Amino acid sequence: MGTPATPPRRFNPHSFLDLGIGKRMKKTLILLALALPLLALAAWWFFLRGGKPQHEFRFDQVSTGELSVNVTATGTINAVTTVEVGTQVSGAIAQLFADFNSVVRAGQVVAQIDPTFLQQSVKEAEASLQRAQAQVEESKRVMERTRALLEKHLESQESYDAALTGVETNQAALKQTQAALDRARINLSYATIRAPIDGVVIDRKVNVGQTVAASLSSPTLYTIANDLRKMQVETTVDESDIGKVSIGQSATFTVDAYPEEPFRGTVSQIRLAPVNIQNVINYTVIIAVNNEQLMLMPGMTANVKIMVAHRDSVLRVPNMALRFQPPGELVDSTKVAAAQPGPPGAGEAPPEGQPERRGSPSARRPAPPDSAGAALPAAIPGEAAPYGVTRTFPEYQKSAYAPAREAGRGRIWILNDGGRLEPVAVRTGLSDGRYTEITGTELQPGLDIVVGISANGQGPEAVRNPLTGQGQSPMRRRF
């Protein structure tokens, strides 16, 4: 018999992969499976997007609202009239008839000093007066006897003159003694302390049995406030802001006791005496306040805002929009020259409530397209570059910085239909630090304006405002 034939062996893929070559191919396939999505994403980015960076614009809107310019300061609340009740005589406190928060009337007895010593002084002065009166009577009798003897030529003229002088001297001593008695009686009356005004006792500094000594200065027993329903805030305003403050301006303030409760007052006095605080000159401003509910207490610290200018229903833009500086490659170059602000009229004053300044937020202008997208150097907000710096600028930068020296001029940016930034020249008015009034433009409320930009939605934005934390964040769009 012959050997039986062996059946053909079938191909087993598992056994093939178990070989060394199969393991390497398995790793290769896994790496290719992971790399394909990354390659596809890179192709989409560079080919479909053209390799250009994506820009995210931050928008806000032109709005209508009120604007207020305030001068801030810190002050202390006090009563309009405060009197320190003291004593003109020394002694021990025998009685107290008023305490803290006591309501007193003018002339009411509030304290009594021990009068024992003062009563003895009065008795001593009365005895001295009686002795002086007796001396006057004795000198008069001597003068009468001397005159009678002189008429009989039994006494000389010199003796009579001496007797007359004795009478006049004793009469003067009598008047002096009478004055001493009156003074002793007055001092005795000073031992009874009376309230000088109507008011409320806000402080008491002595206790019964305590000895007070009235020497060079009068010791204080009580502090009485006239009427706590009428208060005043004594605040100090820096010399750079005092020119904006005038009598009659309204003011608001808060106190730590009621942080959510605003109180209102009116500037009633601006004192001329300067106050030097750490080499900074300040002036005291008095703000009259009604305190009918007696919520305010003397000595409270007030955080004051004095309204120096106010506008209702004005067209306004965020200050971020005026500070925004776009890169040159995003600017529509055909609109830049048309939006250049014109020079102000000769002798034209800045808008009401706006201080004169050497520059404006319009100092930051985009570079022309031929500058390879380079933006103008950023300037300090509200300041133009010094003349010594601008002399070194190229011509396009000099023309862009020229409006920065014109007060009340600015520029905002809008996005046109072509996806390019278009400048709009505006005139600025009041600014409260967050919004600025714009006038003399054709802008309408609700218009979207650009306030910031970032490349690919990453990296630092062109403009940052510390106040944007309040309210809604600006709108964002990508182009």
C-alpha positions as CSV (number, residue, x, y, z in Angstrom):
1,M,0.0,0.0,0.0
2,G,1.1,3.5,-0.7
3,T,1.5,6.4,1.8
4,P,-1.8,8.3,2.2
5,A,-1.8,11.9,0.7
6,T,-1.5,14.8,3.3
7,P,-4.4,17.3,3.0
8,P,-3.4,20.9,2.0
9,R,-2.9,23.3,4.9
10,R,-5.2,26.3,5.0
11,F,-3.9,29.9,5.6
12,N,-4.5,31.1,9.2
13,P,-4.3,34.9,9.6
14,H,-3.9,34.7,13.4
15,S,-0.9,32.5,13.1
16,F,0.5,34.9,10.5
17,L,0.2,37.8,12.9
18,D,1.8,35.8,15.6
19,L,5.0,35.9,13.5
20,G,7.5,38.8,14.1
21,I,6.6,40.5,10.8
22,G,2.9,40.4,11.7
23,K,3.5,42.2,15.0
24,R,5.4,45.1,13.3
25,M,2.6,45.5,10.7
26,K,0.0,45.6,13.5
27,K,1.8,48.5,15.2
28,T,2.1,50.3,11.9
29,L,-1.6,50.0,11.2
30,I,-2.4,51.4,14.7
31,L,-0.1,54.4,14.1
32,L,-1.7,55.1,10.7
33,A,-5.2,55.0,12.2
34,L,-4.2,57.6,14.8
35,A,-2.3,59.9,12.4
36,L,-5.0,60.1,9.7
37,P,-7.4,62.3,11.7
38,L,-4.5,64.6,12.6
39,L,-3.4,64.9,9.0
40,A,-7.0,65.6,7.9
41,L,-7.2,68.4,10.5
42,A,-4.0,70.0,9.4
43,A,-5.1,69.8,5.8
44,W,-8.3,71.5,6.6
45,W,-6.5,74.3,8.6
46,F,-3.8,75.1,6.0
47,F,-5.7,74.4,2.8
48,L,-9.3,75.2,3.4
49,R,-8.5,78.1,5.8
50,G,-5.6,79.3,3.5
51,G,-3.2,79.3,6.5
52,K,-4.5,82.7,7.7
53,P,-5.0,83.4,11.4
54,Q,-8.6,83.6,12.5
55,H,-9.6,86.8,14.3
56,E,-12.2,87.1,17.0
57,F,-13.7,90.6,17.3
58,R,-15.2,91.8,20.5
59,F,-18.2,94.1,20.1
60,D,-20.2,96.5,22.2
61,Q,-22.9,98.9,21.2
62,V,-23.5,102.7,21.0
63,S,-26.1,103.3,23.7
64,T,-28.2,106.1,25.2
65,G,-28.0,106.8,28.9
66,E,-26.9,109.2,31.6
67,L,-23.4,110.2,32.4
68,S,-22.1,111.7,35.7
69,V,-18.7,113.0,36.5
70,N,-17.9,112.7,40.2
71,V,-15.2,113.9,42.6
72,T,-14.6,111.3,45.2
73,A,-13.4,112.0,48.7
74,T,-13.6,110.6,52.3
75,G,-14.9,112.6,55.2
76,T,-16.4,112.4,58.7
77,I,-20.0,113.0,59.7
78,N,-20.4,115.6,62.5
79,A,-23.2,117.7,64.0
80,V,-23.6,121.2,62.6
81,T,-22.9,122.7,66.0
82,T,-21.0,120.9,68.7
83,V,-20.2,122.5,72.0
84,E,-17.7,121.2,74.6
85,V,-19.1,122.1,78.1
86,G,-16.3,122.9,80.5
87,T,-15.7,124.5,83.9
88,Q,-14.0,127.7,84.9
89,V,-13.4,126.7,88.5
90,S,-11.6,123.8,90.2
91,G,-13.1,121.3,92.5
92,A,-14.6,117.9,92.9
93,I,-17.7,116.8,90.9
94,A,-20.5,116.6,93.5
95,Q,-23.4,115.7,91.2
96,L,-24.1,114.9,87.5
97,F,-27.6,115.6,86.1
98,A,-27.0,114.5,82.5
99,D,-25.6,111.3,81.0
100,F,-24.8,110.0,77.5
101,N,-27.6,110.6,75.0
102,S,-29.5,112.9,77.4
103,V,-31.6,115.6,75.8
104,V,-30.9,119.0,77.4
105,R,-32.2,122.5,77.1
106,A,-30.2,125.7,77.3
107,G,-29.7,126.8,80.9
108,Q,-30.5,123.4,82.3
109,V,-28.2,122.3,85.2
110,V,-26.1,119.3,84.0
111,A,-23.4,119.1,86.8
112,Q,-22.5,120.5,90.2
113,I,-19.0,121.1,91.5
114,D,-18.5,121.0,95.3
115,P,-19.0,124.7,96.3
116,T,-17.5,124.5,99.9
117,F,-14.2,126.2,99.0
118,L,-16.0,128.8,96.8
119,Q,-18.5,129.6,99.6
120,Q,-15.7,130.3,102.0
121,S,-14.1,132.6,99.4
122,V,-17.3,134.5,99.3
123,K,-17.5,134.9,103.1
124,E,-13.9,136.0,103.2
125,A,-14.6,138.6,100.5
126,E,-17.6,139.9,102.5
127,A,-15.5,140.3,105.6
128,S,-12.9,142.2,103.6
129,L,-15.6,144.5,102.3
130,Q,-16.9,145.3,105.8
131,R,-13.3,146.1,107.0
132,A,-12.9,148.4,104.0
133,Q,-16.2,150.2,104.7
134,A,-15.1,150.8,108.3
135,Q,-11.8,152.2,107.1
136,V,-13.6,154.6,104.8
137,E,-15.8,155.8,107.6
138,E,-12.9,156.3,109.9
139,S,-10.9,158.3,107.3
140,K,-13.9,160.5,106.7
141,R,-14.2,161.4,110.5
142,V,-10.5,162.2,110.6
143,M,-10.8,164.5,107.6
144,E,-13.8,166.4,109.2
145,R,-11.8,167.0,112.4
146,T,-8.8,168.2,110.5
147,R,-10.9,170.6,108.4
148,A,-12.5,172.1,111.6
149,L,-9.1,172.6,113.2
150,L,-7.8,174.2,109.9
151,E,-10.7,176.7,110.0
152,K,-9.6,177.7,113.5
153,H,-6.0,177.9,112.3
154,L,-5.1,175.1,114.7
155,E,-4.0,172.7,112.0
156,S,-1.9,173.0,108.9
157,Q,-3.0,172.7,105.3
158,E,-0.7,169.7,104.9
159,S,-2.5,167.8,107.6
160,Y,-5.8,168.4,105.9
161,D,-4.5,167.2,102.6
162,A,-3.2,164.0,104.1
163,A,-6.5,163.3,105.7
164,L,-8.3,163.9,102.4
165,T,-5.9,161.5,100.6
166,G,-6.6,158.9,103.3
167,V,-10.3,159.1,102.5
168,E,-9.8,158.7,98.7
169,T,-7.4,155.7,99.3
170,N,-9.8,153.9,101.5
171,Q,-12.7,154.5,99.1
172,A,-10.5,152.9,96.3
173,A,-9.8,149.9,98.5
174,L,-13.5,149.6,99.2
175,K,-14.2,149.3,95.5
176,Q,-11.4,146.8,95.1
177,T,-12.8,144.7,97.9
178,Q,-16.3,144.9,96.4
179,A,-14.9,143.6,93.1
180,A,-13.3,140.7,94.9
181,L,-16.6,139.9,96.5
182,D,-18.4,140.0,93.1
183,R,-15.7,137.7,91.7
184,A,-16.1,135.2,94.5
185,R,-19.8,135.1,94.0
186,I,-19.4,134.6,90.2
187,N,-17.0,131.7,90.9
188,L,-19.5,130.2,93.2
189,S,-22.2,130.4,90.4
190,Y,-19.7,128.7,88.1
191,A,-19.8,125.7,90.3
192,T,-23.2,125.0,88.9
193,I,-22.7,123.8,85.3
194,R,-25.5,124.6,82.8
195,A,-26.1,123.5,79.2
196,P,-25.2,126.4,76.8
197,I,-27.4,125.2,74.0
198,D,-30.3,122.9,73.3
199,G,-29.1,119.5,72.1
200,V,-28.1,116.0,72.9
201,V,-25.2,114.9,75.1
202,I,-22.9,112.8,72.9
203,D,-20.0,112.5,75.3
204,R,-19.4,112.7,79.0
205,K,-15.8,112.8,80.3
206,V,-16.2,113.0,84.1
207,N,-17.7,111.0,86.9
208,V,-19.0,111.9,90.4
209,G,-16.1,112.5,92.8
210,Q,-13.6,113.3,90.1
211,T,-11.6,116.5,90.6
212,V,-11.2,118.9,87.8
213,A,-8.6,121.6,87.8
214,A,-9.2,124.8,85.8
215,S,-5.8,126.3,85.2
216,L,-4.6,127.3,81.7
217,S,-7.3,125.4,79.9
218,S,-10.9,124.6,80.8
219,P,-11.5,120.9,81.4
220,T,-14.3,119.4,79.3
221,L,-17.2,117.8,81.1
222,Y,-19.7,117.2,78.3
223,T,-19.9,117.4,74.5
224,I,-23.3,118.5,73.4
225,A,-24.5,118.4,69.7
226,N,-27.1,121.0,68.8
227,D,-29.5,119.0,66.5
228,L,-28.7,115.5,65.2
229,R,-31.5,115.9,62.6
230,K,-29.2,118.3,60.7
231,M,-25.7,116.9,60.1
232,Q,-22.8,117.7,57.9
233,V,-19.9,115.8,56.3
234,E,-16.5,117.4,56.6
235,T,-14.4,116.1,53.7
236,T,-11.1,117.1,52.1
237,V,-10.8,117.5,48.4
238,D,-7.5,117.4,46.5
239,E,-6.3,120.7,45.0
240,S,-6.5,119.2,41.5
241,D,-10.2,118.6,41.9
242,I,-11.3,121.6,44.1
243,G,-11.8,123.8,41.0
244,K,-14.6,121.5,39.9
245,V,-16.5,121.8,43.2
246,S,-18.9,124.6,43.8
247,I,-21.6,125.5,46.4
248,G,-24.9,123.9,45.7
249,Q,-23.7,120.8,43.9
250,S,-25.4,117.6,44.9
251,A,-23.4,114.8,46.6
252,T,-24.1,111.2,47.6
253,F,-22.3,109.1,50.2
254,T,-22.4,105.8,52.0
255,V,-21.3,104.8,55.5
256,D,-20.0,101.4,56.7
257,A,-23.0,101.0,58.9
258,Y,-25.3,101.0,55.9
259,P,-23.2,100.1,52.9
260,E,-26.3,99.6,50.6
261,E,-28.0,102.8,51.7
262,P,-27.0,105.9,49.8
263,F,-27.4,109.3,51.5
264,R,-27.8,112.6,49.7
265,G,-26.5,116.0,50.6
266,T,-25.6,119.4,49.2
267,V,-22.2,121.2,49.2
268,S,-22.8,124.1,51.6
269,Q,-19.3,125.5,52.2
270,I,-15.8,125.4,50.7
271,R,-13.3,126.6,53.2
272,L,-10.3,128.6,52.0
273,A,-7.8,127.3,54.6
274,P,-5.5,124.7,53.0
275,V,-4.9,121.4,54.7
276,N,-1.5,119.7,54.2
277,I,-1.8,115.9,54.2
278,Q,1.5,114.2,53.5
279,N,2.7,117.2,51.4
280,V,-0.5,117.2,49.4
281,I,-2.7,120.3,49.6
282,N,-6.4,119.7,50.3
283,Y,-9.3,121.9,51.0
284,T,-12.2,121.2,53.4
285,V,-15.6,120.9,51.8
286,I,-18.8,120.9,54.0
287,I,-21.8,118.9,52.8
288,A,-25.1,119.5,54.5
289,V,-27.2,116.4,55.2
290,N,-30.7,115.8,56.5
291,N,-30.9,113.1,59.2
292,E,-34.5,113.0,60.0
293,Q,-34.4,109.3,60.7
294,L,-31.4,109.7,62.9
295,M,-29.6,106.9,61.1
296,L,-26.3,108.9,60.9
297,M,-24.2,109.3,64.0
298,P,-21.3,111.7,64.7
299,G,-17.9,110.4,63.8
300,M,-19.0,108.0,61.0
301,T,-16.7,107.7,58.0
302,A,-18.4,108.8,54.8
303,N,-17.3,107.8,51.2
304,V,-18.5,110.8,49.3
305,K,-19.1,111.4,45.6
306,I,-19.7,115.0,44.6
307,M,-21.4,115.3,41.2
308,V,-19.6,118.0,39.3
309,A,-21.3,117.3,35.9
310,H,-24.3,115.4,34.6
311,R,-26.0,114.6,31.3
312,D,-29.3,112.8,30.7
313,S,-30.1,110.7,27.6
314,V,-26.8,111.3,25.8
315,L,-25.2,109.1,23.1
316,R,-22.3,107.3,24.6
317,V,-19.7,104.6,23.8
318,P,-17.5,102.5,26.1
319,N,-14.1,103.9,26.7
320,M,-12.7,100.7,25.4
321,A,-13.9,101.6,21.9
322,L,-12.0,104.9,22.0
323,R,-8.8,103.2,23.1
324,F,-9.0,100.3,20.6
325,Q,-6.1,100.2,18.2
326,P,-6.5,97.6,15.3
327,P,-3.7,96.1,13.3
328,G,-3.2,97.7,9.9
329,E,-4.0,94.5,7.8
330,L,-7.6,94.6,9.1
331,V,-8.3,98.2,8.3
332,D,-10.1,99.5,5.2
333,S,-7.5,101.9,4.0
334,T,-10.0,103.7,1.7
335,K,-11.9,105.0,4.8
336,V,-9.0,106.1,7.0
337,A,-8.4,109.5,5.3
338,A,-12.1,110.3,5.2
339,A,-12.5,109.6,9.0
340,Q,-9.6,111.9,9.9
341,P,-11.0,114.4,12.5
342,G,-10.8,118.0,11.4
343,P,-9.1,120.7,13.4
344,P,-11.2,122.4,16.0
345,G,-12.2,126.0,15.6
346,A,-9.9,128.8,16.8
347,G,-10.4,129.5,20.5
348,E,-12.8,126.6,20.8
349,A,-13.2,125.4,24.4
350,P,-13.4,121.8,25.4
351,P,-16.9,120.5,26.1
352,E,-18.6,121.5,29.3
353,G,-17.5,119.5,32.3
354,Q,-14.5,118.1,30.4
355,P,-11.1,119.3,31.7
356,E,-8.6,120.7,29.2
357,R,-6.0,118.1,28.3
358,R,-3.1,117.8,26.0
359,G,-4.3,114.8,24.1
360,S,-7.2,112.5,23.6
361,P,-7.9,108.8,23.2
362,S,-7.7,109.3,19.4
363,A,-3.9,109.3,19.8
364,R,-3.9,105.6,18.9
365,R,-4.4,105.3,15.1
366,P,-3.9,102.4,12.7
367,A,-0.9,102.3,10.5
368,P,-1.6,102.6,6.7
369,P,-1.8,99.3,4.8
370,D,1.7,99.7,3.4
371,S,3.2,99.4,6.8
372,A,3.1,95.6,6.6
373,G,0.4,95.4,9.3
374,A,2.4,97.2,11.9
375,A,0.2,99.1,14.4
376,L,1.1,102.6,15.7
377,P,2.9,102.7,19.0
378,A,0.4,102.7,21.9
379,A,0.1,106.0,23.8
380,I,-0.9,106.6,27.3
381,P,-4.7,107.0,27.5
382,G,-5.7,110.6,27.2
383,E,-2.1,111.7,26.4
384,A,-0.4,112.5,23.1
385,A,3.2,111.6,22.5
386,P,5.7,114.3,23.5
387,Y,6.9,116.6,20.7
388,G,10.5,115.3,21.1
389,V,9.2,111.8,20.3
390,T,6.9,112.7,17.4
391,R,9.7,114.4,15.6
392,T,11.2,111.0,15.0
393,F,8.0,109.5,13.7
394,P,7.4,108.7,9.9
395,E,5.0,111.0,8.2
396,Y,2.0,108.7,8.5
397,Q,2.5,108.5,12.2
398,K,2.8,112.2,12.6
399,S,-0.5,112.7,10.8
400,A,-2.1,110.0,12.9
401,Y,-0.8,111.6,16.2
402,A,-1.9,115.1,15.3
403,P,-5.5,114.7,16.4
404,A,-4.3,113.4,19.8
405,R,-3.4,117.0,20.7
406,E,-6.9,118.2,20.0
407,A,-9.2,117.9,23.0
408,G,-12.6,116.3,22.5
409,R,-11.7,114.3,19.4
410,G,-11.7,110.5,19.0
411,R,-12.2,107.5,16.7
412,I,-14.3,104.4,16.9
413,W,-14.2,101.3,14.6
414,I,-17.0,99.4,13.0
415,L,-16.9,96.2,10.9
416,N,-18.1,96.8,7.3
417,D,-19.8,94.3,5.0
418,G,-16.4,93.3,3.6
419,G,-15.1,92.1,6.9
420,R,-12.7,95.1,7.3
421,L,-12.5,97.6,10.1
422,E,-13.8,101.1,9.2
423,P,-13.0,104.2,11.3
424,V,-15.6,106.7,12.4
425,A,-14.4,110.1,13.7
426,V,-16.4,111.3,16.8
427,R,-16.4,114.3,19.2
428,T,-16.1,113.3,22.8
429,G,-17.7,115.0,25.8
430,L,-18.2,113.9,29.4
431,S,-16.6,110.7,30.6
432,D,-17.2,108.9,33.8
433,G,-14.3,106.5,33.4
434,R,-16.4,103.8,31.8
435,Y,-18.4,105.5,29.1
436,T,-17.8,108.7,27.1
437,E,-20.3,111.0,25.5
438,I,-20.1,111.4,21.7
439,T,-21.7,114.3,19.9
440,G,-21.8,115.6,16.3
441,T,-22.0,112.2,14.7
442,E,-24.6,110.3,12.7
443,L,-24.2,107.2,14.9
444,Q,-27.4,105.6,16.2
445,P,-28.0,103.7,19.4
446,G,-27.6,99.9,18.9
447,L,-24.8,100.2,16.4
448,D,-22.1,97.5,16.9
449,I,-18.6,98.9,17.5
450,V,-15.4,97.0,17.9
451,V,-13.8,97.2,21.3
452,G,-11.2,94.4,21.1
453,I,-9.6,91.7,19.0
454,S,-7.6,88.5,19.4
455,A,-6.0,86.2,16.9
456,N,-7.5,82.6,16.7
457,G,-9.4,83.4,19.9
458,Q,-6.2,83.0,21.9
459,G,-3.6,85.2,23.4
460,P,-4.0,88.6,25.0
461,E,-6.7,90.9,23.6
462,A,-5.8,94.2,22.1
463,V,-7.8,96.1,24.7
464,R,-8.6,95.2,28.3
465,N,-10.9,97.2,30.6
466,P,-10.9,96.5,34.3
467,L,-14.5,97.7,34.4
468,T,-15.9,95.0,32.0
469,G,-16.3,92.7,35.0
470,Q,-19.6,94.5,35.6
471,G,-22.7,93.9,33.5
472,Q,-22.7,91.8,30.3
473,S,-19.5,91.0,28.5
474,P,-19.0,92.4,25.0
475,M,-20.2,90.3,22.0
476,R,-17.7,88.2,20.1
477,R,-17.6,87.3,16.4
478,R,-14.9,85.4,14.4
479,F,-13.7,86.3,10.9
